[in-house]
Amino acid sequence: MRDLILAMYAAPLLVAAAWDLATFRIPNTLTIIYLALFPVAALLAPGPVDWLWHLAAFGLVFVVGLVLFSFRLFGGGDIKLLIVTGLWLGWGNLMDLMVWVSIAGGAVALLAIAEFSPIGQWLLARLHLPRAVIKPIEPGDDSAQTPHRHVSFLSRYIPDGLISFLSRHIPYGLGICVGGLMMASKLPLL
């Protein structure tokens, strides 16, 4: 039963990461399936499930996610995936999840920034690494040039358009997947 619960947790994360890498979107259907698998896994769990603490984690990540989304720091699909991953891991594992997601998401963002800069492009060419981490800016896409009013306080520290670029052109689903998989051994339902 442990392997089945682990597969129900990990498979949607892996599919979301692959989908996000390919399309820069995480489908709502996938997130809904991931959400629906949680009560099924909870019923299969060998021990009791502390539903309130799982729901509290869900609620906290939801509120923080709304703030991140309103500042255009994360996309809606990334937030929904993170919310459901928080539900699966529960309150006690939430901080560790956020640390792992931050490390993995930061690494993805740094790769994208490196690829975005001339020095990064030179380095990627020297290391023979593929240019597939970030979504290329299409002609007529002014999102990387338009600062958002919500993030104006960041403009003193971060160049105009970089926040918009990072929020729209980086597959953060990959970072969420890596963070979630790093926490798989602490899954309370096992």
Steps between C-alpha positions, in 0.01 A plus 500: 500500500792732575622484140153577366465806724848616401415457131176697548707782651799497263344427160301826473808698605710337230232549234456865604875563476522341156190688380631829637837448333331426167223763500563743789154410629367260762152382403218543751391142428831368627480706818141386560604135457788556743256659748247215458769238563569638847181374673538166320857469629387610845243220509772252398746631761598246764458745788269784596505817291497839671263665254496838675876548478498402133219748435686767699805451276273523197352827630833661585655418163182625333526841673874534434439385144241771446753760608770359271253484211378855561859626478542292184788308651343161425250376247162360598587142404818510709308628802227236465761224477678636808172526694412135435855387578469685832173316567667166442794578729304667779584775746801332661688472171402832348816695587728224374299486178537875452875480556540224240269674252691826551834331437379312192295791364791735561731271305254496208472881516879541513535281192242716325671823603833359385344408169342848481836680527780515240747355749258218578454426131878485455533269802220270381672476160835417663344234724295361209177530696170520311305826491170352612452625854311814413223587258631721222343843474283508191493803270241745627516359856568809709465320834873513563504875439191605698546544875189420704367754747479228766876446506619860477663478844731232359611714207776660707670162527391307191513630141170600336328207339703226669223422751249472217743288300567266791132456581394426142796320347633258762356154572474528879301175491838331471615658827174403671540144374859473623407651837203269534703193408768596752225489764347169386664300779327726757154455350269463803276246324777238475 
